Amino acid sequence: MYLLHHIIQQVMTWKNYHLYHFTIGERTIGDVRLLEEEAFGEVEDGKSIKVEDVFTHTGMVVEYLYDIGDYWEHEIQLIDISDDPQTEALPILVGGKNGSPPEDCGGVEGFIECKRILSNPLHPEFTEMFEWVGRKSTPLRFNKKAAEKELSKLNAMIKMYEAGFSN
């Protein structure tokens, strides 16, 4: 599940600045180095739990929460299990829909405002918002090529994340 978290971070063009966890029924899975039991209850270490051990059957739904302040809550559903041999390197981005909210944009309301401003180049705050969001983020539409490029950096980003715990 640890790897799935990092895949989501890359595809969303987020920077992994905030707490996250997966919820499956009463189970909470996340990075035990960051999630305190007093706040989250018992947390299972995501590094020791494989995706296939959680997503056991078609239709299975898991909740993923990132950034407790902005509260980006996702439902991840297993749609299909393939028995075909894999010839491509995994993970593979099949597609997507809608733009990705920029990191720290203020939750759903802030994202709506961000999109409103960015969709109007004549808006007085357009330049400031465009510079703040940066070229990596694509809040107005899904950009498969940009998401694939970020996904290709997955291993490097995990190494950087882990380096933060070395100190």
C-alpha positions in Angstrom: 0.0 0.0 0.0 3.0 2.2 0.5 3.8 2.0 -3.2 0.2 2.8 -4.1 0.4 6.0 -2.0 3.5 7.1 -3.9 1.9 6.3 -7.2 -1.1 8.5 -6.3 1.3 11.3 -5.3 3.1 11.2 -8.6 0.0 11.0 -10.8 -1.6 13.9 -8.8 1.6 15.9 -9.1 1.6 16.3 -5.3 4.7 16.6 -3.3 4.0 14.2 -0.4 4.1 17.0 2.2 1.2 15.8 4.2 -0.1 12.8 6.2 -2.0 10.1 4.4 -3.8 6.9 5.2 -5.9 4.2 3.6 -9.1 3.0 5.3 -10.6 -0.4 4.7 -13.5 -0.9 7.1 -12.0 -0.5 10.6 -8.4 -0.9 9.3 -6.1 2.1 8.9 -3.0 1.7 6.8 -0.3 4.3 6.5 3.2 5.3 7.3 3.5 4.3 11.0 6.5 6.7 11.3 4.1 9.6 10.9 0.7 8.6 12.1 0.2 8.8 15.9 -2.0 6.2 17.5 -3.8 8.8 19.7 -5.1 10.5 16.6 -5.6 7.6 14.2 -6.0 4.6 16.4 -4.1 1.5 15.5 -2.2 2.0 12.2 -0.9 -0.9 10.1 2.4 -0.3 8.4 1.7 0.3 4.7 5.2 -0.9 3.8 4.4 -4.4 4.9 1.0 -4.7 3.2 0.8 -5.5 -0.5 -2.0 -4.0 -2.7 -3.1 -7.5 -3.7 -3.6 -8.4 0.0 -6.0 -5.5 0.4 -7.8 -5.5 -3.0 -8.9 -9.1 -2.8 -11.9 -9.0 -5.2 -13.5 -7.0 -8.0 -15.6 -4.2 -6.6 -13.4 -3.8 -3.5 -13.3 -0.1 -2.4 -10.6 1.5 -0.3 -10.6 5.1 1.0 -7.4 7.1 0.6 -7.1 10.4 2.5 -4.3 12.8 1.8 -3.7 16.1 3.6 -5.8 16.2 6.7 -6.2 20.0 6.3 -7.3 20.1 2.7 -8.9 16.7 3.2 -8.5 15.1 -0.2 -10.5 11.9 0.1 -10.5 9.4 -2.7 -12.4 6.2 -3.2 -10.2 3.6 -5.0 -12.1 0.7 -6.5 -10.7 -2.5 -8.0 -12.5 -2.8 -11.3 -10.8 -5.8 -12.8 -8.2 -8.5 -12.1 -6.2 -9.6 -15.1 -4.7 -13.0 -15.5 -2.8 -12.0 -18.6 0.9 -12.0 -18.4 2.4 -8.5 -18.0 4.9 -7.5 -20.6 5.1 -3.8 -19.6 6.9 -2.4 -16.6 4.4 -1.5 -13.9 2.8 0.8 -12.9 1.0 1.8 -16.1 -1.2 4.8 -16.3 -4.3 3.8 -18.4 -6.1 7.1 -18.3 -7.6 9.7 -16.1 -10.3 12.4 -15.9 -10.3 15.9 -14.6 -7.4 18.0 -13.4 -5.4 17.6 -10.3 -5.7 20.0 -7.4 -2.4 21.8 -6.6 -0.8 21.0 -3.3 -2.1 23.2 -0.5 -4.8 24.9 -2.5 -7.3 24.9 0.3 -9.4 21.8 -0.2 -12.4 21.6 -2.6 -13.4 25.3 -2.2 -9.9 26.5 -2.9 -9.6 24.2 -5.9 -12.8 25.5 -7.3 -11.5 29.1 -6.9 -8.1 28.1 -8.4 -9.9 26.6 -11.5 -12.1 29.7 -11.8 -9.1 32.0 -11.8 -7.0 29.9 -14.2 -9.8 29.5 -16.7 -9.9 33.3 -17.2 -6.5 34.8 -18.3 -8.1 38.3 -17.8 -8.8 37.6 -14.1 -6.7 40.0 -11.9 -5.2 37.1 -10.0 -4.5 34.9 -13.1 -0.7 35.6 -13.3 -0.2 35.1 -9.6 -2.2 31.9 -9.5 -0.5 30.6 -12.6 2.9 31.2 -11.1 1.9 29.7 -7.8 0.5 26.5 -9.4 3.5 26.1 -11.7 3.8 24.2 -14.9 3.7 20.7 -13.4 0.2 21.1 -12.0 -2.7 20.7 -14.4 -5.8 21.8 -12.4 -8.0 22.5 -15.5 -7.7 19.2 -17.3 -6.1 15.7 -17.0 -2.8 15.6 -18.9 -1.8 12.0 -19.4 1.7 12.8 -20.7 2.5 15.0 -17.7 1.1 12.4 -15.3 3.2 9.6 -17.1 6.3 11.8 -16.9 5.8 12.3 -13.1 5.1 8.5 -12.7 8.4 7.8 -14.4 10.1 9.6 -11.5 8.5 7.3 -8.9 11.6 5.5 -7.7 13.6 8.7 -7.3 10.7 10.4 -5.4 10.5 7.4 -3.0 14.2 7.6 -2.4 13.9 11.3 -1.6 10.9 10.6 0.7 12.9 7.9 2.6 16.0 10.2 2.8 13.9 12.5 5.0 13.8 9.8 7.7 17.6 9.2 7.7 18.4 12.2 9.8 
